[in-house]
Amino acid sequence: MCSPEAINCYPVLVNILSNTFLRLFNSSASFRVWSELFYTRENTELKDHIFFGLFTYLLVLAAGLPPLFAMSSMEDYKVRSTSC
């Protein structure tokens, strides 16, 4: 009835079951299911904003992590801790 991909199979299964129940109750209505995306056009501006937002976040994260490790090792040096 449908491909093994879950994203396509469940809507088709719901469509078949719903239409079967409608026919059992002598209804002339039916459901129609399709698996197209609502926004099929690519929005390059949105992709650019998302990319630069994530890129900025990663730069801030990358700039903040090395001092954290350096401070941790300096604290270890001050208390003269040794590894096992």
N, CA, C and O atoms as a GROMACS GRO file, in nm:
protein
  336
    1MET      N    1   0.081  -0.119   0.000
    1MET     CA    2   0.000   0.000   0.000
    1MET      C    3   0.086   0.126   0.000
    1MET      O    4   0.052   0.225  -0.065
    2CYS      N    5   0.198   0.123   0.074
    2CYS     CA    6   0.281   0.243   0.083
    2CYS      C    7   0.427   0.201   0.095
    2CYS      O    8   0.459   0.084   0.118
    3SER      N    9   0.513   0.299   0.079
    3SER     CA   10   0.656   0.270   0.091
    3SER      C   11   0.691   0.246   0.237
    3SER      O   12   0.615   0.286   0.325
    4PRO      N   13   0.802   0.182   0.266
    4PRO     CA   14   0.837   0.151   0.405
    4PRO      C   15   0.878   0.272   0.488
    4PRO      O   16   0.900   0.259   0.609
    5GLU      N   17   0.887   0.389   0.428
    5GLU     CA   18   0.922   0.508   0.504
    5GLU      C   19   0.804   0.551   0.588
    5GLU      O   20   0.692   0.560   0.540
    6ALA      N   21   0.830   0.578   0.714
    6ALA     CA   22   0.722   0.612   0.806
    6ALA      C   23   0.654   0.744   0.770
    6ALA      O   24   0.535   0.762   0.794
    7ILE      N   25   0.730   0.835   0.711
    7ILE     CA   26   0.672   0.965   0.679
    7ILE      C   27   0.565   0.954   0.570
    7ILE      O   28   0.476   1.038   0.563
    8ASN      N   29   0.574   0.853   0.486
    8ASN     CA   30   0.474   0.834   0.382
    8ASN      C   31   0.369   0.731   0.421
    8ASN      O   32   0.255   0.740   0.376
    9CYS      N   33   0.405   0.635   0.503
    9CYS     CA   34   0.316   0.524   0.532
    9CYS      C   35   0.201   0.562   0.624
    9CYS      O   36   0.088   0.520   0.599
   10TYR      N   37   0.225   0.638   0.728
   10TYR     CA   38   0.120   0.668   0.825
   10TYR      C   39   0.007   0.752   0.767
   10TYR      O   40  -0.109   0.720   0.793
   11PRO      N   41   0.034   0.856   0.690
   11PRO     CA   42  -0.079   0.928   0.630
   11PRO      C   43  -0.161   0.841   0.535
   11PRO      O   44  -0.283   0.854   0.530
   12VAL      N   45  -0.097   0.754   0.460
   12VAL     CA   46  -0.170   0.666   0.369
   12VAL      C   47  -0.254   0.567   0.449
   12VAL      O   48  -0.368   0.540   0.413
   13LEU      N   49  -0.199   0.514   0.556
   13LEU     CA   50  -0.273   0.421   0.641
   13LEU      C   51  -0.395   0.487   0.705
   13LEU      O   52  -0.503   0.428   0.709
   14VAL      N   53  -0.378   0.609   0.755
   14VAL     CA   54  -0.490   0.682   0.813
   14VAL      C   55  -0.595   0.711   0.708
   14VAL      O   56  -0.715   0.704   0.736
   15ASN      N   57  -0.553   0.744   0.588
   15ASN     CA   58  -0.647   0.770   0.479
   15ASN      C   59  -0.728   0.644   0.446
   15ASN      O   60  -0.850   0.652   0.431
   16ILE      N   61  -0.662   0.532   0.436
   16ILE     CA   62  -0.732   0.407   0.404
   16ILE      C   63  -0.831   0.370   0.514
   16ILE      O   64  -0.946   0.336   0.486
   17LEU      N   65  -0.786   0.378   0.640
   17LEU     CA   66  -0.876   0.343   0.751
   17LEU      C   67  -0.993   0.440   0.762
   17LEU      O   68  -1.106   0.397   0.785
   18SER      N   69  -0.969   0.568   0.746
   18SER     CA   70  -1.076   0.667   0.757
   18SER      C   71  -1.180   0.647   0.647
   18SER      O   72  -1.300   0.650   0.673
   19ASN      N   73  -1.134   0.627   0.525
   19ASN     CA   74  -1.228   0.606   0.415
   19ASN      C   75  -1.304   0.475   0.431
   19ASN      O   76  -1.421   0.466   0.392
   20THR      N   77  -1.240   0.374   0.487
   20THR     CA   78  -1.308   0.247   0.512
   20THR      C   79  -1.420   0.265   0.616
   20THR      O   80  -1.530   0.215   0.597
   21PHE      N   81  -1.390   0.335   0.724
   21PHE     CA   82  -1.493   0.360   0.826
   21PHE      C   83  -1.606   0.446   0.772
   21PHE      O   84  -1.722   0.425   0.806
   22LEU      N   85  -1.572   0.543   0.688
   22LEU     CA   86  -1.678   0.626   0.629
   22LEU      C   87  -1.769   0.542   0.540
   22LEU      O   88  -1.890   0.562   0.540
   23ARG      N   89  -1.712   0.450   0.464
   23ARG     CA   90  -1.794   0.365   0.377
   23ARG      C   91  -1.878   0.268   0.458
   23ARG      O   92  -1.990   0.234   0.418
   24LEU      N   93  -1.824   0.221   0.573
   24LEU     CA   94  -1.902   0.132   0.658
   24LEU      C   95  -2.027   0.200   0.713
   24LEU      O   96  -2.130   0.135   0.733
   25PHE      N   97  -2.018   0.329   0.736
   25PHE     CA   98  -2.133   0.403   0.789
   25PHE      C   99  -2.214   0.469   0.679
   25PHE      O  100  -2.290   0.563   0.705
   26ASN      N  101  -2.200   0.421   0.556
   26ASN     CA  102  -2.276   0.468   0.440
   26ASN      C  103  -2.264   0.619   0.417
   26ASN      O  104  -2.363   0.686   0.387
   27SER      N  105  -2.146   0.669   0.431
   27SER     CA  106  -2.122   0.810   0.407
   27SER      C  107  -2.066   0.829   0.267
   27SER      O  108  -1.993   0.743   0.216
   28SER      N  109  -2.100   0.939   0.205
   28SER     CA  110  -2.047   0.966   0.071
   28SER      C  111  -1.920   1.052   0.078
   28SER      O  112  -1.858   1.078  -0.025
   29ALA      N  113  -1.883   1.096   0.198
   29ALA     CA  114  -1.762   1.178   0.214
   29ALA      C  115  -1.638   1.090   0.210
   29ALA      O  116  -1.645   0.969   0.231
   30SER      N  117  -1.525   1.152   0.183
   30SER     CA  118  -1.398   1.078   0.183
   30SER      C  119  -1.285   1.174   0.219
   30SER      O  120  -1.298   1.296   0.206
   31PHE      N  121  -1.177   1.117   0.265
   31PHE     CA  122  -1.058   1.194   0.299
   31PHE      C  123  -0.958   1.182   0.186
   31PHE      O  124  -0.952   1.081   0.116
   32ARG      N  125  -0.880   1.286   0.169
   32ARG     CA  126  -0.772   1.283   0.071
   32ARG      C  127  -0.644   1.326   0.142
   32ARG      O  128  -0.641   1.430   0.206
   33VAL      N  129  -0.541   1.246   0.131
   33VAL     CA  130  -0.413   1.272   0.197
   33VAL      C  131  -0.306   1.283   0.092
   33VAL      O  132  -0.302   1.204  -0.003
   34TRP      N  133  -0.218   1.382   0.107
   34TRP     CA  134  -0.104   1.395   0.018
   34TRP      C  135   0.019   1.423   0.100
   34TRP      O  136   0.010   1.472   0.212
   35SER      N  137   0.132   1.392   0.045
   35SER     CA  138   0.258   1.405   0.120
   35SER      C  139   0.350   1.508   0.057
   35SER      O  140   0.471   1.486   0.047
   36GLU      N  141   0.294   1.620   0.014
   36GLU     CA  142   0.377   1.729  -0.036
   36GLU      C  143   0.404   1.826   0.077
   36GLU      O  144   0.324   1.840   0.169
   37LEU      N  145   0.516   1.892   0.069
   37LEU     CA  146   0.544   1.996   0.165
   37LEU      C  147   0.459   2.118   0.134
   37LEU      O  148   0.428   2.144   0.018
   38PHE      N  149   0.420   2.192   0.235
   38PHE     CA  150   0.339   2.309   0.212
   38PHE      C  151   0.420   2.421   0.147
   38PHE      O  152   0.368   2.494   0.062
   39TYR      N  153   0.546   2.434   0.186
   39TYR     CA  154   0.632   2.536   0.129
   39TYR      C  155   0.738   2.469   0.044
   39TYR      O  156   0.843   2.430   0.094
   40THR      N  157   0.710   2.455  -0.082
   40THR     CA  158   0.805   2.385  -0.168
   40THR      C  159   0.911   2.479  -0.225
   40THR      O  160   1.015   2.433  -0.271
   41ARG      N  161   0.885   2.609  -0.222
   41ARG     CA  162   0.985   2.703  -0.272
   41ARG      C  163   1.094   2.721  -0.168
   41ARG      O  164   1.067   2.727  -0.048
   42GLU      N  165   1.217   2.729  -0.215
   42GLU     CA  166   1.328   2.749  -0.123
   42GLU      C  167   1.341   2.896  -0.088
   42GLU      O  168   1.338   2.982  -0.176
   43ASN      N  169   1.354   2.924   0.038
   43ASN     CA  170   1.372   3.060   0.085
   43ASN      C  171   1.518   3.076   0.123
   43ASN      O  172   1.560   3.037   0.232
   44THR      N  173   1.597   3.134   0.033
   44THR     CA  174   1.741   3.144   0.056
   44THR      C  175   1.772   3.245   0.166
   44THR      O  176   1.871   3.228   0.238
   45GLU      N  177   1.689   3.349   0.181
   45GLU     CA  178   1.715   3.445   0.289
   45GLU      C  179   1.703   3.378   0.425
   45GLU      O  180   1.784   3.403   0.514
   46LEU      N  181   1.602   3.295   0.442
   46LEU     CA  182   1.584   3.226   0.569
   46LEU      C  183   1.700   3.132   0.596
   46LEU      O  184   1.750   3.125   0.709
   47LYS      N  185   1.744   3.060   0.494
   47LYS     CA  186   1.860   2.971   0.511
   47LYS      C  187   1.984   3.050   0.550
   47LYS      O  188   2.062   3.005   0.634
   48ASP      N  189   2.004   3.168   0.488
   48ASP     CA  190   2.120   3.250   0.522
   48ASP      C  191   2.112   3.298   0.666
   48ASP      O  192   2.213   3.296   0.737
   49HIS      N  193   1.994   3.341   0.710
   49HIS     CA  194   1.979   3.388   0.848
   49HIS      C  195   2.006   3.275   0.948
   49HIS      O  196   2.072   3.295   1.049
   50ILE      N  197   1.955   3.157   0.919
   50ILE     CA  198   1.977   3.043   1.007
   50ILE      C  199   2.125   3.007   1.010
   50ILE      O  200   2.181   2.982   1.117
   51PHE      N  201   2.188   3.004   0.892
   51PHE     CA  202   2.329   2.969   0.886
   51PHE      C  203   2.415   3.067   0.964
   51PHE      O  204   2.500   3.026   1.044
   52PHE      N  205   2.395   3.197   0.942
   52PHE     CA  206   2.478   3.297   1.010
   52PHE      C  207   2.447   3.302   1.159
   52PHE      O  208   2.537   3.331   1.239
   53GLY      N  209   2.324   3.277   1.198
   53GLY     CA  210   2.291   3.270   1.340
   53GLY      C  211   2.362   3.156   1.409
   53GLY      O  212   2.420   3.174   1.516
   54LEU      N  213   2.358   3.038   1.347
   54LEU     CA  214   2.427   2.923   1.404
   54LEU      C  215   2.579   2.940   1.401
   54LEU      O  216   2.649   2.900   1.494
   55PHE      N  217   2.628   3.000   1.294
   55PHE     CA  218   2.772   3.024   1.282
   55PHE      C  219   2.819   3.119   1.393
   55PHE      O  220   2.924   3.096   1.453
   56THR      N  221   2.742   3.225   1.419
   56THR     CA  222   2.777   3.319   1.525
   56THR      C  223   2.774   3.251   1.661
   56THR      O  224   2.862   3.272   1.744
   57TYR      N  225   2.672   3.168   1.683
   57TYR     CA  226   2.662   3.094   1.809
   57TYR      C  227   2.783   3.004   1.829
   57TYR      O  228   2.838   2.998   1.939
   58LEU      N  229   2.825   2.934   1.724
   58LEU     CA  230   2.941   2.846   1.735
   58LEU      C  231   3.070   2.924   1.758
   58LEU      O  232   3.158   2.878   1.830
   59LEU      N  233   3.082   3.041   1.697
   59LEU     CA  234   3.201   3.122   1.722
   59LEU      C  235   3.208   3.168   1.866
   59LEU      O  236   3.316   3.165   1.927
   60VAL      N  237   3.096   3.211   1.922
   60VAL     CA  238   3.094   3.253   2.063
   60VAL      C  239   3.125   3.134   2.153
   60VAL      O  240   3.199   3.147   2.250
   61LEU      N  241   3.068   3.019   2.120
   61LEU     CA  242   3.095   2.899   2.199
   61LEU      C  243   3.242   2.860   2.190
   61LEU      O  244   3.303   2.825   2.291
   62ALA      N  245   3.298   2.866   2.071
   62ALA     CA  246   3.439   2.829   2.053
   62ALA      C  247   3.531   2.929   2.123
   62ALA      O  248   3.638   2.891   2.170
   63ALA      N  249   3.490   3.055   2.130
   63ALA     CA  250   3.574   3.154   2.197
   63ALA      C  251   3.564   3.141   2.349
   63ALA      O  252   3.657   3.181   2.419
   64GLY      N  253   3.456   3.085   2.400
   64GLY     CA  254   3.439   3.075   2.544
   64GLY      C  255   3.492   2.949   2.606
   64GLY      O  256   3.516   2.946   2.726
   65LEU      N  257   3.512   2.845   2.529
   65LEU     CA  258   3.556   2.718   2.587
   65LEU      C  259   3.703   2.713   2.626
   65LEU      O  260   3.733   2.663   2.735
   66PRO      N  261   3.797   2.760   2.547
   66PRO     CA  262   3.938   2.750   2.588
   66PRO      C  263   3.970   2.819   2.719
   66PRO      O  264   4.046   2.763   2.798
   67PRO      N  265   3.916   2.939   2.748
   67PRO     CA  266   3.945   2.997   2.880
   67PRO      C  267   3.891   2.912   2.995
   67PRO      O  268   3.949   2.910   3.103
   68LEU      N  269   3.781   2.843   2.972
   68LEU     CA  270   3.725   2.757   3.075
   68LEU      C  271   3.822   2.644   3.109
   68LEU      O  272   3.844   2.614   3.227
   69PHE      N  273   3.881   2.583   3.007
   69PHE     CA  274   3.978   2.477   3.032
   69PHE      C  275   4.106   2.532   3.096
   69PHE      O  276   4.165   2.468   3.182
   70ALA      N  277   4.146   2.650   3.053
   70ALA     CA  278   4.267   2.710   3.110
   70ALA      C  279   4.246   2.743   3.257
   70ALA      O  280   4.335   2.720   3.338
   71MET      N  281   4.130   2.796   3.292
   71MET     CA  282   4.102   2.829   3.432
   71MET      C  283   4.096   2.703   3.516
   71MET      O  284   4.139   2.702   3.631
   72SER      N  285   4.042   2.597   3.460
   72SER     CA  286   4.034   2.472   3.534
   72SER      C  287   4.174   2.418   3.564
   72SER      O  288   4.200   2.372   3.675
   73SER      N  289   4.262   2.423   3.467
   73SER     CA  290   4.397   2.371   3.491
   73SER      C  291   4.475   2.462   3.584
   73SER      O  292   4.561   2.413   3.659
   74MET      N  293   4.448   2.593   3.582
   74MET     CA  294   4.515   2.684   3.676
   74MET      C  295   4.469   2.657   3.819
   74MET      O  296   4.549   2.663   3.912
   75GLU      N  297   4.341   2.628   3.838
   75GLU     CA  298   4.292   2.594   3.971
   75GLU      C  299   4.356   2.465   4.020
   75GLU      O  300   4.392   2.454   4.137
   76ASP      N  301   4.372   2.368   3.931
   76ASP     CA  302   4.439   2.244   3.968
   76ASP      C  303   4.584   2.271   4.009
   76ASP      O  304   4.634   2.210   4.104
   77TYR      N  305   4.651   2.362   3.938
   77TYR     CA  306   4.789   2.395   3.969
   77TYR      C  307   4.799   2.463   4.106
   77TYR      O  308   4.890   2.436   4.184
   78LYS      N  309   4.703   2.552   4.134
   78LYS     CA  310   4.707   2.625   4.261
   78LYS      C  311   4.688   2.533   4.381
   78LYS      O  312   4.752   2.552   4.484
   79VAL      N  313   4.600   2.436   4.369
   79VAL     CA  314   4.577   2.345   4.482
   79VAL      C  315   4.670   2.224   4.478
   79VAL      O  316   4.660   2.135   4.562
   80ARG      N  317   4.759   2.222   4.381
   80ARG     CA  318   4.859   2.118   4.364
   80ARG      C  319   4.796   1.978   4.354
   80ARG      O  320   4.841   1.884   4.419
   81SER      N  321   4.693   1.969   4.272
   81SER     CA  322   4.628   1.837   4.253
   81SER      C  323   4.708   1.755   4.152
   81SER      O  324   4.770   1.809   4.060
   82THR      N  325   4.704   1.628   4.170
   82THR     CA  326   4.772   1.537   4.080
   82THR      C  327   4.674   1.436   4.027
   82THR      O  328   4.576   1.403   4.094
   83SER      N  329   4.699   1.388   3.908
   83SER     CA  330   4.612   1.284   3.853
   83SER      C  331   4.662   1.147   3.895
   83SER      O  332   4.782   1.128   3.917
   84CYS      N  333   4.573   1.055   3.906
   84CYS     CA  334   4.607   0.920   3.954
   84CYS      C  335   4.682   0.841   3.855
   84CYS      O  336   4.718   0.726   3.882
   0.00000   0.00000   0.00000
